Amino acid sequence: MRKASFTLVLLYLMGSACEKEQTGQSTEENLPVVEGIIEENGYPMVMLSADPAYFAGTLAAGNAGEWVHGAVISVSNGPQSQILREYRLTDAAGRPFWVYTVDTAQLQHAFRGENGKSYTLTIRSEGKTLSAMTTIPANRLRLDSAWWGPAGLKVRLTGSATGYARYFTARNGGDYLPGMHPLSSETLGKGTIEVQLGEGMNRSGAPQGALAKGDTVWLKFCNVDHNTYDFWRSAGTAWAKGADPSGRRPAQRVTSPTPKGTGVATA
């Protein structure tokens, strides 16, 4: 799917810098974990959770106490701002989770993501004000085709010298889960390239199950900016070692919900 997106997972301290040494270490306590997503032509969506549970994957239990409720969250594209509203949703397995997204009663004030524009996220919760900024990038790493080969799911990409992307797979009607490692034309090379994709995994680093012949697989492909790529590259490195990207404890191999979206079916 040729869509641009950004993803921010900001542990304890909100900001756009996502260097490897900054994946969760902070002297401040009791700040939430924030995951914000906006895609081209899509409304913003923010999940706000208590810090201990995010990378452990325990949010799948549907415990309302693991989510931060009642926050005032706004997203601005410069000339416009919109206040998000909290909703209770369920994942493909019927487990509840809570998101802040566009207020359906105030659609006249809502705006969608646009390619090349920057967005500021501001959160006011429990006496604290947190903010972050990101940009929806151009499609510099383009998905041309996808197919099933002898070793599994493969894609053909066309990339510039500075293209970054994340991909998500949904297996047999399940939730979209991200691949362990984001993609970069800086490492893959520019021009036309073929890449083998692995199965997606949840936030604890547990895979959704090996993709196999006979599965129905949906693929979602999103360009991201460099900071987002750098953060998830660091998280993938930690997951590959069996570690918690927050640096607090080993990852637990359990399932956590990821909001379901649209994608491109592949054989």
N, C-alpha and C positions, 0 to 999 in steps of 0.2 A: 504494500500500500504506500503510495507516494505522498506521505504526509509528513510535515515538519512537526516537531513537538519539543517540549522541554520537560524535564523531570528534576525536581529538587528534593533531595532527602537531606534534611538539615538536622544534625544531631546536637542537641543542647544549645547550640549557638547558630543563629541564622546568618547566612552570608553566601555570596556567590563563589568564594574560593573553595575548591574541592581538592586540595592537594592530598597526597597519600597519608601524610602524618596528621591530617585534620579530620579523619573519619570517626569523630565521636569523642575525642578527648577534650575535656573542659573542666575548669574549676567551678563553674556555676552548676547549681543543683536545681532540680525540679523544673527544668525547661522541657517543653514537649518536643517530640519528633514530628516533623512536618514533611509531608509528601505532596507537592503541588504539581499538577499536570495541566498544560494547555496545548492544544493542537490547532493547526491551521483549520479554520472554519468550525472549530469546536469551542464550547464554553469551558471556562476554567473549573477545575475540581481540586479540592484540597482535603487531605485526610490528616487529622491531628490526633496523635496518640501519646500516651504516657511513655517516657523514654525506655523503661526496662524491657518492654515487650516487642518492640518493632522488629529487630533482627533475630529475635528468638522464634518468631513465627507464632507466638501464642495468641495473637489476635484472632485466630480462627475459632477460638472458643466462644466468640460472640459476647464476651464479658463487657458490658457497657462501661464498667469502671476502668477499662484499659484505654478508653477513648476520652478525649478532652471535649466536653460539651460547652455550649453557651459562649463560644468565642466570637468576637467581632472581626470578621475577615473581609478585607477589600482587595480588589485587583484593579490596577490602573494601567491604561495604555498611553498615558500622558494627558490628552484632552478629556478623557472619560474615566470615570471610576464606577465600580459596581460593588455593592455589598452582597456577599454570598450568604446563602441560607443553609442550615444544617438539615440533612435528610438521613433517614434510616433506609438502607438498601440491603439486598441479600446477594451472595455470590451464587455460582452455578450449583453449589451443593446445598443451598438454602440457608447458609450461615449469615447472620446479620453483620453489617459494618456500617459506619457512619461517615458521611462525606459532607463537605460544604461546597455548594455549587450555585449556579444561577437561580435566583428566586423566580419561580414560574409566575408569581403574582406581580412581578415588576419587570417583565420582559421588555418594556419600553426603555429601560435603562441598561439593558444587557448588551454586551458586545461579544463577538467571537474572535478567536485568534487569527492573526493575519501574518503571512509570510514576511519576514524581515523586520517586524515590529518588536519593540521591547516592552516588557511588562514588569510592574512593581507589585509585589505581594506584601501586605501589611496585616499583621495579626495582633489583636489586643485580647489578652486572656490572663486572668488571675493577677491583674496589676502590672503585667509586663507588656511591652510593645516590641514586636519582632518584625523585621522586614528583610526582603531579598529582591533581587532583580535578575531577569534573564531575557533572552532574545530568541524568537523562533527563527532558525537559520534558513538559508536557501537550501534547496535540494542538491547539495554538492556530492552526495553519494546516492546514486539512483538505482533502485531495484528494477532490472529489466525483465527478468524471468525467474521462475522457480520450478523445480522438478524433483522427482524422486529417483535417486541413483542407487547403485549397489551398496553404498555405505550410508544411505539415508538422504536427508533433505539437503539439496544444493541450490544455490542461487547464482545468477549472473548479475554483476553490478557494473555500473560505470561511475568512476569517481574522479574528482578533481584532486589537486594536491593537498587540500585541507578539508576533507569531508569526514563527518562523524555520524554514526547512527547506532541505534539500538533496535533489536528485533524481538518480537514476542510470538510465541506459538501457543495455540489452543488445540488440545488433542481430544478428539471424539466428543466435542461439545463442552469441554471443560473451560475453565477460566484461562485468559491470556496470561502467560508467565514469561518473563524476560529471559533471554539467553544469558549465560554466565558472564560472557565477555562482550562488551560493545565493539563496534567495528570502526576502523579508521583507515582512510586511504593513505595516511602517513606510514602505516605499517603494512597494509595490503598492497599498496602501489596504486597509482592513478591509471586511468584508462579503463578498459574492459577486463574484469577479473572474475574468476569463479571461486566461490567460498562454500565450504561445508558448514552447515549450521547444526548445532546440538539442540537438545530439547531445552525448554524453558525450566526455570526453577523458582521456588518461592523465596520469601525473604530470609528464610533460615538457611538457604543454600541447598535444600532438598529438591532433586529433580522431579518433574511431573511424571516421569516414566519414560523409558526409552521409546523413541518413535520407531514404529515398525510397519512393515508392509501390511496393508489392510486398514491402517488407521486413517481417519479423516483429520487432516491437519490444516488449520487456518494460520496464516502468517501475516503479521502486522509489522511494517517496516517504518521507522521514524528517524528522520534526521534530527540531530541534537547539536547544541553548541559545545565548545571545547570544555567548558567547566563541567557540564553534565557528563560528557564522555570521561573526563578525568576522574570524577567521583566514582562512576560505576566501574571503571577500569580498576581502581583501587579496591572496591568492594569485591569484584570478581577474583582478584588476586587473593584476598582473604578467604573467600569461599573455597577456592581451589585448595587451600591449605587446611580446610576444615575449621577455620577460625571465624569468630564473630567480627564483622567489619567495624563495629563500634569499639572493639578492643576491650570489652568488659568481661566477656565470658565466651566459652566455646558455643558455636551454633548448635541448636537442637534440630534434629531432623524431623520436623513436623510441617504440616501444611498451613499456609496462611492465605487469606483471600486477596485477590487482585481484581479490581473492577473489570467487568467484561466489556469489550468493545467490538468494533467491526474489523474485518480482515479480508484477506484474499485466500480463497480455498486453493489448495495445491494437491496434486495426486502423488 
